[in-house]
């Protein structure tokens, strides 16, 4: 069996710190969370490779660097209240939970939401709430958030998501059509009706399906 702890440390050193990820709480969280427990057993040996992996329900788990890039770009820090859209296997939500105080993660596939919730319970990550539903409209009941991360690509940034940010908070999500190279954007709320947008570079994500996203 691979030495997953050693592989995890090497991943953090080479793929994250080596590419410019600087947040100490984030790097510590990535060293702690066992990514091998968030992928199907058949691909666990590849859990710390520099790339995405297939998970249940025909979905994928993002490569570790993209997870870290999005969390750092969103400015997630201790004390924060965070919303994740597209929980998938729960890995990014688990990492977020080791940095922020509270995390809500929405997943439209009920089976994935159940698996992610079971993993959180098994690992004792009690400050994460996994909910099943349409994440394209966010989760207004627990708003406002210090940060929102969307692990699916939309046609635009839904205004309903922007409005769920605290002033001073940031939303990170990819924009672009399914099957094409997309762009990852950071949208920061600088005032009640004032937002700034910054392009973080090319990415590939599954489409954001829902009332504020693409049609299935």
DOVEXZA-570197 format. One record per residue: x, y, z of N, C-alpha, C in turn; residue number from 0. Coordinates in steps of 0.1 Angstrom, whole numbers, plus 2048, in hexadecimal, padded with zeros to 3 digits. Layout:
+-------+--------+-----+--------+---------+------+-------+--------+-----+-----+
! neast ! nnorth ! nup ! caeast ! canorth ! caup ! ceast ! cnorth ! cup !   n !
+-------+--------+-----+--------+---------+------+-------+--------+-----+-----+
!     X !      Y !   Z !      X !       Y !    Z !     X !      Y !   Z ! NUM !
...
+-------+--------+-----+--------+---------+------+-------+--------+-----+-----+
//
This chain:
+-------+--------+-----+--------+---------+------+-------+--------+-----+-----+
! neast ! nnorth ! nup ! caeast ! canorth ! caup ! ceast ! cnorth ! cup !   n !
+-------+--------+-----+--------+---------+------+-------+--------+-----+-----+
!   808 !    7F4 ! 800 !    800 !     800 !  800 !   809 !    80C ! 800 !   0 !
!   805 !    816 ! 7F8 !    80D !     823 !  7F8 !   80E !    82A ! 805 !   1 !
!   818 !    831 ! 808 !    819 !     839 !  814 !   812 !    846 ! 811 !   2 !
!   805 !    847 ! 813 !    7FD !     852 !  80F !   802 !    85F ! 817 !   3 !
!   806 !    85E ! 823 !    80B !     86A !  82A !   817 !    870 ! 823 !   4 !
!   820 !    868 ! 81F !    82C !     86D !  818 !   828 !    873 ! 80B !   5 !
!   81F !    86C ! 803 !    81A !     871 !  7F7 !   813 !    87F ! 7F8 !   6 !
!   80C !    880 ! 803 !    805 !     88C !  806 !   80E !    898 ! 808 !   7 !
!   819 !    895 ! 810 !    823 !     89F !  813 !   82A !    8A4 ! 806 !   8 !
!   82D !    89A ! 7FE !    834 !     89D !  7F1 !   82B !    8A5 ! 7E8 !   9 !
!   81E !    8A2 ! 7E8 !    814 !     8A9 !  7E0 !   814 !    8B8 ! 7E4 !  10 !
!   813 !    8BA ! 7F1 !    813 !     8C8 !  7F6 !   820 !    8CF ! 7F3 !  11 !
!   82B !    8C9 ! 7F5 !    838 !     8D0 !  7F2 !   83A !    8D3 ! 7E3 !  12 !
!   837 !    8C9 ! 7DB !    83A !     8CB !  7CC !   82F !    8D2 ! 7C4 !  13 !
!   822 !    8CD ! 7C6 !    817 !     8D1 !  7BE !   811 !    8DE ! 7C3 !  14 !
!   812 !    8E1 ! 7D0 !    80C !     8ED !  7D6 !   816 !    8F7 ! 7D9 !  15 !
!   81E !    8F5 ! 7E4 !    828 !     8FF !  7E7 !   831 !    902 ! 7DC !  16 !
!   834 !    8F7 ! 7D4 !    83D !     8F9 !  7C9 !   838 !    901 ! 7BE !  17 !
!   82A !    903 ! 7BD !    824 !     90B !  7B3 !   81F !    919 ! 7B9 !  18 !
!   823 !    91C ! 7C5 !    820 !     929 !  7CA !   814 !    92A ! 7D4 !  19 !
!   80E !    91F ! 7D8 !    804 !     920 !  7E3 !   80B !    923 ! 7F0 !  20 !
!   807 !    92E ! 7F6 !    80E !     933 !  802 !   807 !    932 ! 80F !  21 !
!   7F9 !    931 ! 80F !    7F2 !     931 !  81B !   7F6 !    926 ! 825 !  22 !
!   7FB !    929 ! 830 !    800 !     91F !  83A !   7F4 !    916 ! 83F !  23 !
!   7E8 !    91C ! 842 !    7DD !     913 !  847 !   7D8 !    90A ! 83C !  24 !
!   7D9 !    90F ! 82F !    7D4 !     906 !  824 !   7DE !    8FB ! 821 !  25 !
!   7EB !    8FE ! 821 !    7F5 !     8F3 !  81F !   7F4 !    8E9 ! 82B !  26 !
!   7F2 !    8ED ! 837 !    7F0 !     8E4 !  842 !   7E4 !    8DB ! 840 !  27 !
!   7D9 !    8E1 ! 83B !    7CD !     8DA !  839 !   7CF !    8CF ! 82E !  28 !
!   7D6 !    8D3 ! 823 !    7D8 !     8CA !  818 !   7E1 !    8BE ! 81D !  29 !
!   7EA !    8C1 ! 827 !    7F2 !     8B6 !  82D !   7EA !    8AC ! 835 !  30 !
!   7DF !    8B2 ! 83B !    7D7 !     8AA !  844 !   7CC !    8A1 ! 83E !  31 !
!   7C5 !    8A7 ! 834 !    7BA !     8A0 !  82E !   7BE !    894 ! 825 !  32 !
!   7B9 !    888 ! 828 !    7BD !     87C !  820 !   7B6 !    87B ! 813 !  33 !
!   7BB !    881 ! 809 !    7B4 !     881 !  7FC !   7B1 !    873 ! 7F7 !  34 !
!   7B9 !    869 ! 7FB !    7B6 !     85B !  7F6 !   7A9 !    856 ! 7FB !  35 !
!   7A3 !    85C ! 806 !    797 !     857 !  80B !   78B !    85E ! 804 !  36 !
!   78E !    867 ! 7FB !    783 !     86E !  7F4 !   782 !    86A ! 7E5 !  37 !
!   789 !    85F ! 7E1 !    788 !     85A !  7D4 !   785 !    84B ! 7D5 !  38 !
!   77F !    845 ! 7CA !    77C !     837 !  7CA !   789 !    82F ! 7CD !  39 !
!   787 !    823 ! 7D3 !    792 !     81A !  7D6 !   79B !    817 ! 7CB !  40 !
!   795 !    816 ! 7BF !    79D !     812 !  7B3 !   7A7 !    81C ! 7AF !  41 !
!   7A6 !    829 ! 7B3 !    7AF !     833 !  7AF !   7B7 !    839 ! 7BA !  42 !
!   7B6 !    833 ! 7C6 !    7BC !     839 !  7D2 !   7CB !    83A ! 7D0 !  43 !
!   7D1 !    831 ! 7C9 !    7E0 !     831 !  7C8 !   7E4 !    83E ! 7C0 !  44 !
!   7DB !    845 ! 7B9 !    7DE !     850 !  7B1 !   7D9 !    85D ! 7B8 !  45 !
!   7D5 !    85C ! 7C5 !    7CF !     867 !  7CC !   7D7 !    874 ! 7CC !  46 !
!   7E5 !    873 ! 7CC !    7ED !     87E !  7CD !   7F5 !    882 ! 7C0 !  47 !
!   7EF !    87C ! 7B5 !    7F5 !     880 !  7A8 !   7F0 !    88E ! 7A5 !  48 !
!   7F7 !    895 ! 79B !    7F4 !     8A3 !  798 !   7E9 !    8A3 ! 78D !  49 !
!   7DD !    89F ! 790 !    7D3 !     8A0 !  787 !   7C5 !    89C ! 78D !  50 !
!   7BA !    89D ! 785 !    7AD !     89A !  78A !   7AC !    88A ! 78A !  51 !
!   7A2 !    885 ! 791 !    79F !     877 !  792 !   790 !    875 ! 791 !  52 !
!   78C !    869 ! 78B !    77D !     866 !  78B !   778 !    863 ! 799 !  53 !
!   76C !    867 ! 79B !    765 !     863 !  7A7 !   757 !    85D ! 7A4 !  54 !
!   74F !    85A ! 7AD !    742 !     855 !  7AB !   739 !    85E ! 7A3 !  55 !
!   72E !    859 ! 79E !    724 !     860 !  796 !   729 !    867 ! 789 !  56 !
!   734 !    861 ! 784 !    73A !     867 !  778 !   740 !    874 ! 779 !  57 !
!   744 !    878 ! 785 !    74A !     885 !  788 !   759 !    884 ! 78A !  58 !
!   75F !    88F ! 78D !    76E !     88F !  78F !   771 !    897 ! 79C !  59 !
!   77D !    894 ! 7A1 !    783 !     89C !  7AC !   78E !    8A4 ! 7A6 !  60 !
!   78E !    8B1 ! 7A9 !    798 !     8BA !  7A3 !   7A6 !    8B6 ! 7A8 !  61 !
!   7B0 !    8BA ! 7A0 !    7BE !     8B8 !  7A4 !   7C1 !    8C0 ! 7B1 !  62 !
!   7CA !    8BC ! 7B9 !    7CD !     8C3 !  7C6 !   7D0 !    8D1 ! 7C4 !  63 !
!   7D8 !    8D4 ! 7BA !    7DC !     8E2 !  7B8 !   7D0 !    8EB ! 7B5 !  64 !
!   7C7 !    8E7 ! 7AD !    7BB !     8EF !  7AA !   7B3 !    8F1 ! 7B7 !  65 !
!   7B1 !    8E7 ! 7BF !    7AA !     8E9 !  7CC !   7B1 !    8F3 ! 7D4 !  66 !
!   7BE !    8F2 ! 7D5 !    7C6 !     8FC !  7DE !   7C5 !    90A ! 7D8 !  67 !
!   7C6 !    90B ! 7CA !    7C6 !     918 !  7C4 !   7B9 !    91F ! 7C6 !  68 !
!   7AE !    918 ! 7C5 !    7A1 !     91E !  7C7 !   79F !    922 ! 7D6 !  69 !
!   7A3 !    91A ! 7DF !    7A2 !     91D !  7ED !   7AA !    92A ! 7F1 !  70 !
!   7B6 !    92A ! 7EC !    7BF !     936 !  7EF !   7BA !    942 ! 7E8 !  71 !
!   7B5 !    941 ! 7DC !    7B0 !     94C !  7D4 !   7A4 !    952 ! 7DB !  72 !
!   79C !    94A ! 7E1 !    790 !     94E !  7E8 !   792 !    955 ! 7F5 !  73 !
!   79F !    954 ! 7FA !    7A3 !     95A !  806 !   79D !    953 ! 813 !  74 !
!   79B !    946 ! 812 !    796 !     93E !  81D !   7A0 !    93E ! 828 !  75 !
!   79B !    941 ! 834 !    7A4 !     942 !  840 !   79D !    93E ! 84C !  76 !
!   7A5 !    93C ! 857 !    79E !     938 !  864 !   794 !    942 ! 868 !  77 !
!   788 !    93D ! 86D !    77D !     945 !  871 !   773 !    947 ! 866 !  78 !
!   776 !    943 ! 859 !    76D !     945 !  84E !   761 !    93C ! 84D !  79 !
!   757 !    941 ! 846 !    74B !     939 !  843 !   74A !    938 ! 834 !  80 !
!   74A !    92B ! 82F !    74D !     929 !  821 !   742 !    920 ! 81B !  81 !
!   73E !    923 ! 80E !    735 !     91B !  807 !   73D !    915 ! 7FB !  82 !
!   73B !    908 ! 7F9 !    740 !     901 !  7ED !   735 !    8FC ! 7E5 !  83 !
!   736 !    8FE ! 7D8 !    72C !     8F9 !  7CE !   732 !    8EE ! 7C6 !  84 !
!   72C !    8E3 ! 7C7 !    732 !     8D7 !  7C0 !   73B !    8CF ! 7C9 !  85 !
!   736 !    8CA ! 7D4 !    73E !     8C3 !  7DE !   745 !    8B7 ! 7D9 !  86 !
!   73F !    8B0 ! 7CF !    745 !     8A4 !  7CA !   748 !    899 ! 7D5 !  87 !
!   754 !    895 ! 7D5 !    757 !     88B !  7DF !   759 !    890 ! 7ED !  88 !
!   759 !    89E ! 7EE !    75B !     8A4 !  7FB !   769 !    8A9 ! 7FF !  89 !
!   773 !    8A6 ! 7F6 !    781 !     8A9 !  7F9 !   783 !    8B8 ! 7FB !  90 !
!   77F !    8C0 ! 7F2 !    781 !     8CE !  7F4 !   77A !    8D4 ! 800 !  91 !
!   76E !    8CF ! 803 !    767 !     8D3 !  80F !   76F !    8CF ! 81C !  92 !
!   775 !    8C3 ! 81B !    77D !     8BE !  826 !   789 !    8C7 ! 829 !  93 !
!   790 !    8CB ! 81E !    79B !     8D4 !  81F !   797 !    8E2 ! 824 !  94 !
!   78C !    8E7 ! 81F !    786 !     8F3 !  824 !   783 !    8F3 ! 833 !  95 !
!   77E !    8E8 ! 837 !    77A !     8E6 !  845 !   786 !    8E7 ! 84F !  96 !
!   792 !    8E4 ! 84A !    79E !     8E4 !  852 !   7A4 !    8F3 ! 853 !  97 !
!   79E !    8FC ! 84A !    7A3 !     90A !  84A !   798 !    913 ! 850 !  98 !
!   78C !    912 ! 84B !    781 !     91B !  84F !   77A !    915 ! 85B !  99 !
!   771 !    91D ! 861 !    76A !     919 !  86D !   75D !    911 ! 869 ! 100 !
!   757 !    914 ! 85E !    74B !     90D !  85A !   74A !    90D ! 84B ! 101 !
!   745 !    901 ! 846 !    745 !     8FF !  837 !   737 !    8F8 ! 834 ! 102 !
!   730 !    8FE ! 82A !    725 !     8F7 !  824 !   728 !    8F4 ! 816 ! 103 !
!   726 !    8E7 ! 812 !    729 !     8E2 !  805 !   71D !    8DC ! 7FE ! 104 !
!   71A !    8E1 ! 7F2 !    70E !     8DC !  7EB !   712 !    8D3 ! 7E0 ! 105 !
!   70A !    8C8 ! 7DF !    70D !     8BE !  7D4 !   6FF !    8BA ! 7CE ! 106 !
!   6FE !    8BB ! 7C0 !    6F1 !     8B8 !  7BA !   6EF !    8A9 ! 7B9 ! 107 !
!   6F9 !    8A1 ! 7B9 !    6F8 !     892 !  7B8 !   6F6 !    88D ! 7C7 ! 108 !
!   6EA !    888 ! 7CA !    6E7 !     884 !  7D7 !   6F0 !    879 ! 7DC ! 109 !
!   6F4 !    86F ! 7D3 !    6FD !     865 !  7D7 !   70B !    86A ! 7DB ! 110 !
!   710 !    874 ! 7D4 !    71D !     87A !  7D7 !   71C !    882 ! 7E5 ! 111 !
!   710 !    889 ! 7E7 !    70E !     890 !  7F3 !   70F !    887 ! 7FF ! 112 !
!   708 !    87B ! 7FE !    708 !     871 !  808 !   716 !    86C ! 80B ! 113 !
!   71D !    869 ! 801 !    72B !     864 !  803 !   734 !    86E ! 809 ! 114 !
!   733 !    87B ! 805 !    73B !     885 !  80B !   738 !    887 ! 819 ! 115 !
!   72B !    887 ! 81D !    726 !     889 !  82B !   72C !    87E ! 833 ! 116 !
!   72B !    871 ! 82E !    731 !     866 !  836 !   73F !    867 ! 838 ! 117 !
!   747 !    86C ! 82E !    755 !     86E !  830 !   758 !    878 ! 83B ! 118 !
!   751 !    884 ! 83B !    753 !     88E !  845 !   750 !    888 ! 853 ! 119 !
!   746 !    880 ! 854 !    743 !     87A !  861 !   74D !    871 ! 866 ! 120 !
!   752 !    869 ! 85C !    75C !     85F !  85F !   76A !    865 ! 864 ! 121 !
!   76D !    871 ! 85D !    779 !     878 !  860 !   778 !    882 ! 86C ! 122 !
!   76C !    884 ! 871 !    76A !     88D !  87C !   76A !    89C ! 878 ! 123 !
!   767 !    89F ! 86B !    767 !     8AD !  867 !   759 !    8B2 ! 869 ! 124 !
!   756 !    8B6 ! 876 !    749 !     8BA !  87A !   745 !    8C8 ! 876 ! 125 !
!   74D !    8D0 ! 870 !    74A !     8DE !  86D !   746 !    8DF ! 85E ! 126 !
!   743 !    8D3 ! 857 !    73F !     8D3 !  849 !   731 !    8CE ! 849 ! 127 !
!   729 !    8D5 ! 841 !    71B !     8D0 !  83E !   71A !    8CE ! 830 ! 128 !
!   717 !    8C1 ! 82C !    715 !     8BD !  81E !   706 !    8BD ! 81B ! 129 !
!   702 !    8C5 ! 811 !    6F3 !     8C5 !  80D !   6F2 !    8C1 ! 7FF ! 130 !
!   6E7 !    8BA ! 7FC !    6E4 !     8B7 !  7EE !   6DA !    8C1 ! 7E8 ! 131 !
!   6DD !    8C6 ! 7DC !    6D4 !     8CF !  7D6 !   6DB !    8D7 ! 7CA ! 132 !
!   6D4 !    8E1 ! 7C5 !    6D9 !     8E9 !  7BA !   6E2 !    8F4 ! 7C0 ! 133 !
!   6EF !    8F2 ! 7BE !    6F8 !     8FC !  7C3 !   6FA !    909 ! 7BB ! 134 !
!   6F4 !    909 ! 7AF !    6F6 !     914 !  7A6 !   6F0 !    921 ! 7AC ! 135 !
!   6E6 !    91F ! 7B6 !    6E0 !     92B !  7BC !   6E6 !    92D ! 7CA ! 136 !
!   6F0 !    925 ! 7CE !    6F7 !     927 !  7DB !   6EE !    920 ! 7E6 ! 137 !
!   6F0 !    926 ! 7F2 !    6E9 !     921 !  7FE !   6E6 !    92D ! 806 ! 138 !
!   6DC !    935 ! 802 !    6D9 !     942 !  809 !   6D6 !    941 ! 818 ! 139 !
!   6D1 !    935 ! 81C !    6CD !     934 !  82B !   6D9 !    937 ! 834 ! 140 !
!   6E5 !    934 ! 830 !    6F0 !     935 !  838 !   6F9 !    941 ! 834 ! 141 !
!   6F5 !    949 ! 82A !    6FD !     955 !  826 !   6FC !    960 ! 830 ! 142 !
!   706 !    969 ! 830 !    710 !     96B !  826 !   71D !    963 ! 829 ! 143 !
!   725 !    960 ! 81F !    731 !     958 !  820 !   73D !    961 ! 81E ! 144 !
!   748 !    95D ! 825 !    755 !     963 !  823 !   75B !    95F ! 815 ! 145 !
!   758 !    953 ! 811 !    75D !     94E !  804 !   753 !    944 ! 7FE ! 146 !
!   752 !    944 ! 7F1 !    74A !     93A !  7EA !   753 !    934 ! 7DF ! 147 !
!   753 !    927 ! 7DE !    75B !     920 !  7D3 !   752 !    917 ! 7CC ! 148 !
!   752 !    918 ! 7BE !    74A !     910 !  7B6 !   753 !    907 ! 7AE ! 149 !
!   751 !    8FA ! 7AF !    759 !     8F0 !  7A8 !   752 !    8EB ! 79C ! 150 !
!   74C !    8F4 ! 795 !    745 !     8F1 !  788 !   744 !    8FE ! 780 ! 151 !
!   744 !    8FD ! 773 !    746 !     909 !  76A !   738 !    90E ! 766 ! 152 !
!   736 !    91B ! 768 !    729 !     921 !  764 !   72A !    929 ! 757 ! 153 !
!   71F !    92D ! 752 !    71F !     936 !  746 !   721 !    945 ! 74A ! 154 !
!   71E !    948 ! 757 !    721 !     955 !  75D !   721 !    953 ! 76C ! 155 !
!   725 !    95E ! 773 !    725 !     95D !  782 !   717 !    961 ! 786 ! 156 !
!   70F !    958 ! 78C !    701 !     95C !  790 !   701 !    967 ! 79B ! 157 !
!   6F9 !    971 ! 798 !    6F8 !     97C !  7A2 !   6F4 !    977 ! 7B0 ! 158 !
!   6EC !    96C ! 7B0 !    6E7 !     967 !  7BD !   6F3 !    962 ! 7C5 ! 159 !
!   6FD !    95D ! 7BF !    709 !     959 !  7C6 !   711 !    965 ! 7CB ! 160 !
!   713 !    96F ! 7C2 !    71A !     97B !  7C6 !   714 !    981 ! 7D2 ! 161 !
!   707 !    981 ! 7D3 !    700 !     987 !  7DE !   701 !    980 ! 7EB ! 162 !
!   705 !    973 ! 7EA !    707 !     96C !  7F7 !   715 !    96D ! 7FD ! 163 !
!   71D !    976 ! 7F6 !    72A !     979 !  7FC !   72A !    984 ! 806 ! 164 !
!   732 !    984 ! 810 !    734 !     98F !  819 !   73C !    99A ! 811 ! 165 !
!   73A !    9A6 ! 814 !    743 !     9B1 !  80F !   751 !    9AD ! 814 ! 166 !
!   75A !    9AD ! 80A !    768 !     9A9 !  80D !   76A !    99A ! 80A ! 167 !
!   760 !    993 ! 807 !    761 !     984 !  804 !   764 !    982 ! 7F5 ! 168 !
!   767 !    976 ! 7F2 !    76A !     972 !  7E4 !   764 !    965 ! 7DF ! 169 !
!   760 !    965 ! 7D3 !    75A !     959 !  7CC !   764 !    955 ! 7C2 ! 170 !
!   767 !    948 ! 7C1 !    770 !     942 !  7B7 !   769 !    938 ! 7AF ! 171 !
!   768 !    939 ! 7A2 !    761 !     930 !  79A !   765 !    930 ! 78B ! 172 !
!   765 !    925 ! 784 !    768 !     925 !  776 !   75C !    92A ! 76E ! 173 !
!   75F !    930 ! 762 !    755 !     934 !  759 !   759 !    92F ! 74B ! 174 !
!   74F !    92A ! 744 !    752 !     925 !  737 !   749 !    919 ! 733 ! 175 !
!   748 !    916 ! 727 !    73F !     90B !  722 !   744 !    8FD ! 725 ! 176 !
!   73B !    8F4 ! 727 !    740 !     8E6 !  72A !   748 !    8E0 ! 71F ! 177 !
!   753 !    8D9 ! 722 !    75B !     8D3 !  718 !   766 !    8DC ! 712 ! 178 !
!   766 !    8E9 ! 716 !    76F !     8F2 !  711 !   779 !    8F6 ! 71C ! 179 !
!   784 !    8FD ! 718 !    78D !     902 !  722 !   785 !    90F ! 728 ! 180 !
!   785 !    90F ! 735 !    77E !     919 !  73D !   788 !    923 ! 744 ! 181 !
!   783 !    92D ! 74A !    78B !     936 !  752 !   787 !    936 ! 760 ! 182 !
!   790 !    936 ! 769 !    78D !     936 !  777 !   78D !    945 ! 77C ! 183 !
!   782 !    94A ! 782 !    781 !     958 !  786 !   780 !    959 ! 795 ! 184 !
!   786 !    964 ! 79A !    783 !     968 !  7A8 !   77B !    975 ! 7A7 ! 185 !
!   76F !    974 ! 7AE !    767 !     980 !  7AE !   766 !    985 ! 7BD ! 186 !
!   76B !    991 ! 7C0 !    76B !     996 !  7CD !   760 !    9A0 ! 7CF ! 187 !
!   759 !    9A0 ! 7DB !    74F !     9AA !  7DD !   755 !    9B5 ! 7E5 ! 188 !
!   756 !    9C1 ! 7DE !    75D !     9CC !  7E4 !   754 !    9D6 ! 7EA ! 189 !
!   747 !    9D4 ! 7E8 !    73D !     9DD !  7EE !   72F !    9D7 ! 7EC ! 190 !
!   725 !    9DE ! 7F1 !    718 !     9D8 !  7F0 !   714 !    9D5 ! 7E2 ! 191 !
!   718 !    9DD ! 7D8 !    715 !     9DB !  7CA !   721 !    9DC ! 7C1 ! 192 !
!   72C !    9D8 ! 7C7 !    739 !     9DA !  7C0 !   741 !    9CD ! 7C0 ! 193 !
!   745 !    9C8 ! 7B5 !    74C !     9BB !  7B4 !   758 !    9BD ! 7AA ! 194 !
!   763 !    9B6 ! 7AD !    76F !     9B6 !  7A4 !   771 !    9A8 ! 7A0 ! 195 !
!   776 !    9A6 ! 793 !    778 !     999 !  78D !   786 !    998 ! 788 ! 196 !
!   78C !    98C ! 78B !    79A !     989 !  787 !   79B !    97B ! 781 ! 197 !
!   7A1 !    97A ! 776 !    7A3 !     96E !  76F !   7AF !    966 ! 774 ! 198 !
!   7AD !    95A ! 779 !    7B8 !     952 !  77F !   7BF !    949 ! 776 ! 199 !
!   7B9 !    947 ! 76A !    7BF !     93E !  760 !   7B6 !    933 ! 75B ! 200 !
!   7BB !    92B ! 751 !    7B3 !     921 !  74B !   7B1 !    915 ! 754 ! 201 !
!   7A5 !    90F ! 753 !    7A2 !     902 !  75B !   798 !    8FA ! 753 ! 202 !
!   795 !    8EE ! 758 !    78A !     8E6 !  752 !   782 !    8E0 ! 75E ! 203 !
!   775 !    8E3 ! 75E !    76C !     8DE !  768 !   75F !    8D9 ! 762 ! 204 !
!   758 !    8D0 ! 769 !    74B !     8CC !  765 !   741 !    8D8 ! 765 ! 205 !
!   736 !    8D8 ! 75E !    72D !     8E3 !  75D !   725 !    8E5 ! 76A ! 206 !
!   722 !    8F1 ! 76D !    719 !     8F5 !  778 !   70B !    8F3 ! 773 ! 207 !
!   705 !    8E8 ! 778 !    6F7 !     8E5 !  774 !   6ED !    8EB ! 77E ! 208 !
!   6E3 !    8F1 ! 779 !    6D9 !     8F6 !  783 !   6D1 !    902 ! 77D ! 209 !
!   6C9 !    908 ! 786 !    6C1 !     913 !  782 !   6C9 !    91F ! 77E ! 210 !
!   6D5 !    921 ! 784 !    6DD !     92C !  780 !   6E9 !    928 ! 778 ! 211 !
!   6E9 !    91C ! 773 !    6F4 !     917 !  76B !   6EF !    911 ! 75D ! 212 !
!   6F6 !    907 ! 759 !    6F2 !     900 !  74C !   6E7 !    8F6 ! 74F ! 213 !
!   6E0 !    8F4 ! 744 !    6D5 !     8E9 !  745 !   6DC !    8DC ! 744 ! 214 !
!   6D6 !    8D2 ! 74B !    6DC !     8C4 !  74A !   6DA !    8BE ! 73D ! 215 !
+-------+--------+-----+--------+---------+------+-------+--------+-----+-----+
//
